Amino acid sequence: MPTLYIGNKNYSSWSMRPWVLLKQAGIPFEERMVRFDAFEADSRFKAEVLKVNPAGRVPVLVDQGLAVWDSLAIVEYVAEKFPEQALWPRAVQARARARSVVAEMHSGFSALRTHCPMNIEAALPHIGALVWRDQAGVRADIERISSMWTGLLEAHGGPMLFGEFSIADAFFAPVCMRLRTYALPVPAAVSDYIGRVCALPGVKAWIDDALQEHDFVAMDEPYRTSRG
């Protein structure tokens, strides 16, 4: 059985993506959480992760002695290993579009990442209002995400971006968490999609675990001095 190394569920958006994909698809795996403390070379986190990933980052999937790191590489590996799951859309054009939007998520939306880090347990609408007022880059990212999601939902009929659950939904699940934490304004169709994503068993399981964590990681908390 493969082992997925992840960081804190409350904070680690990159870990969330492959974990949700595996969970939602019903693919058995073992979880190994390496809690965040610091990212310096002498940190406990780095020491633990470097044992399986020379890049020293999570997530990492270890399967039969093979270590696969980076969330996009992991989901591609899983999709190839379990083709019967149709984790990418089956139609060629839809599959190409899904890969395009996943790649855009993987490399883009830097303003949203910077100013609205994932923090599932927190409720920060007051911060979201300030970010929305002051950060044009965040407004542009949300406009692009809203346009993308609305277009895909209309084209494929929902309930997920490409009809059925796919890698694209797993990749955008952390964005749903950000939009919810910071209460950023989105159209009704996007809000409804967020609700459906949060209700997915795999996503709900991640959220429930994140809410049960008791860690407060200061480096991931630009807006709070304590949890709760």
C-alpha positions in Angstrom: 0.0 0.0 0.0 1.4 3.4 -0.9 2.2 6.0 1.8 1.4 9.7 1.3 3.5 12.1 3.3 1.7 15.3 4.1 1.9 18.4 6.2 -0.6 19.9 8.6 -4.1 19.5 7.2 -5.1 23.0 8.4 -2.5 24.7 6.4 -1.0 22.4 3.7 -2.9 23.1 0.5 -0.4 21.1 -1.6 -0.9 18.1 0.6 -4.6 18.4 0.4 -4.8 17.9 -3.3 -3.5 14.3 -3.7 -5.0 13.2 -0.3 -8.5 14.3 -1.4 -8.0 12.6 -4.8 -7.0 9.3 -3.2 -9.7 9.5 -0.6 -12.5 10.5 -2.9 -11.5 7.8 -5.4 -11.4 5.1 -2.8 -7.8 4.3 -3.4 -6.2 2.7 -0.3 -3.2 4.5 1.1 -1.4 5.1 4.4 -1.0 8.6 5.7 2.2 9.9 7.3 1.8 13.5 8.6 5.0 15.4 9.1 3.9 18.4 11.2 5.2 21.8 10.3 7.7 23.5 12.6 10.0 25.3 10.3 11.5 24.9 6.9 15.2 25.5 7.7 17.7 22.8 7.0 18.0 21.8 10.6 14.2 21.7 11.3 12.5 18.5 12.4 10.2 18.8 9.4 13.1 19.0 6.9 15.0 16.2 8.6 11.9 13.9 8.3 10.9 14.8 4.8 14.5 14.6 3.4 14.5 10.9 4.2 12.0 10.3 1.3 12.2 13.5 -0.8 15.5 15.2 -1.8 13.6 18.4 -2.4 12.5 18.4 1.3 8.9 19.2 0.6 5.5 17.6 1.0 3.4 15.9 -0.4 5.4 12.8 -1.3 3.9 9.5 -2.4 6.0 6.4 -1.7 4.9 3.3 -3.6 6.9 0.1 -3.7 10.1 2.0 -3.0 9.4 4.7 -5.5 9.1 8.3 -4.2 7.0 10.7 -6.3 6.9 14.3 -5.1 5.1 17.4 -6.3 1.3 17.3 -6.2 0.9 17.3 -10.0 3.4 14.5 -10.5 1.6 12.5 -7.8 -1.8 12.8 -9.3 -0.5 11.9 -12.8 1.2 8.8 -11.3 -2.1 7.8 -9.6 -4.1 8.4 -12.8 -1.8 6.2 -14.7 -1.7 3.4 -12.1 -5.5 3.4 -11.8 -6.9 4.1 -15.3 -10.2 2.5 -14.4 -10.9 5.4 -12.0 -11.0 8.0 -14.9 -9.4 10.6 -12.6 -9.0 12.7 -15.7 -12.1 13.2 -18.0 -12.4 10.4 -20.5 -13.1 12.7 -23.5 -9.9 13.9 -25.2 -10.8 17.6 -25.4 -12.2 17.6 -21.8 -9.1 15.9 -20.6 -6.9 18.5 -22.3 -8.9 21.3 -20.8 -8.7 19.7 -17.3 -5.0 19.4 -17.6 -4.8 23.1 -18.7 -6.7 24.4 -15.7 -4.8 22.1 -13.3 -1.6 23.4 -14.7 -2.8 27.0 -14.3 -3.6 26.3 -10.7 -0.2 24.6 -10.2 1.7 27.6 -11.4 -0.6 30.6 -11.0 -2.8 32.6 -8.7 0.2 33.9 -6.7 -1.7 36.9 -5.3 -4.4 34.7 -3.8 -1.8 32.3 -2.4 0.2 35.1 -0.9 -2.5 37.1 0.7 -5.0 34.3 1.6 -3.0 31.3 2.8 -5.1 28.2 3.5 -6.3 28.1 7.0 -9.3 25.8 7.3 -10.0 26.3 11.0 -9.9 30.1 10.8 -12.8 32.5 10.0 -11.2 35.7 8.6 -13.9 37.6 6.8 -12.5 40.9 8.1 -9.1 40.1 6.6 -10.8 39.1 3.4 -12.6 42.4 3.2 -9.3 44.3 3.5 -7.5 42.0 1.1 -10.3 42.5 -1.4 -10.1 46.3 -1.0 -6.4 46.6 -1.2 -5.1 43.8 -3.4 -5.9 44.2 -7.1 -4.0 40.9 -7.8 -6.4 39.0 -5.6 -9.4 40.5 -7.3 -7.9 39.5 -10.6 -7.3 36.0 -9.4 -10.8 35.6 -8.1 -12.3 37.0 -11.3 -10.3 34.5 -13.4 -11.3 31.6 -11.1 -14.9 32.5 -11.1 -15.0 32.8 -14.9 -13.2 29.5 -15.3 -15.4 27.6 -12.9 -18.6 29.1 -14.2 -17.7 28.3 -17.8 -16.7 24.7 -16.9 -19.9 24.1 -14.9 -22.0 25.4 -17.7 -20.2 23.4 -20.4 -20.2 20.1 -18.5 -23.5 20.4 -16.6 -21.9 20.0 -13.1 -22.0 19.1 -10.3 -18.2 19.1 -10.6 -16.1 21.1 -13.0 -16.1 18.3 -15.6 -19.3 16.6 -14.6 -18.0 13.9 -12.4 -15.3 14.4 -9.7 -11.8 14.6 -11.3 -8.3 15.8 -10.5 -9.4 19.3 -11.4 -11.8 19.4 -8.4 -9.1 18.0 -6.1 -6.7 20.6 -7.2 -9.1 23.5 -6.7 -10.4 22.2 -3.3 -7.8 24.3 -1.4 -9.1 27.4 -3.3 -12.6 26.6 -2.0 -11.1 26.5 1.5 -9.5 30.0 0.9 -12.7 31.5 -0.5 -14.6 30.2 2.5 -12.1 31.3 5.2 -11.8 34.8 3.9 -15.4 35.2 2.7 -14.3 36.6 -0.7 -17.1 37.6 -3.0 -18.0 35.2 -5.7 -21.0 34.6 -8.0 -23.8 32.3 -6.8 -22.8 29.5 -9.1 -19.3 29.5 -7.7 -20.6 29.6 -4.1 -22.9 26.6 -4.9 -19.9 24.7 -6.3 -17.9 25.4 -3.2 -20.7 24.0 -1.1 -20.7 20.8 -3.2 -16.9 20.4 -3.0 -17.0 20.8 0.8 -19.7 18.1 1.0 -17.6 15.5 -0.9 -16.7 12.7 1.5 -13.0 13.1 0.7 -13.0 16.8 1.3 -15.2 16.6 4.4 -12.8 14.0 5.9 -9.9 16.4 5.3 -11.8 19.4 6.8 -12.8 17.3 9.8 -9.3 16.3 10.5 -8.0 19.9 10.1 -10.5 21.1 12.7 -9.2 18.5 15.1 -5.6 19.6 14.9 -4.3 21.6 17.8 -1.2 23.0 16.2 -0.7 26.8 15.8 2.1 27.3 13.3 3.1 30.9 13.5 4.8 31.0 10.1 1.5 30.0 8.5 -0.5 32.6 10.5 0.1 36.1 9.2 -3.2 37.3 10.6 -3.5 35.7 14.0 -1.5 35.3 17.2 -3.4 32.3 18.5 -5.8 29.7 17.3 -9.5 29.8 18.1 
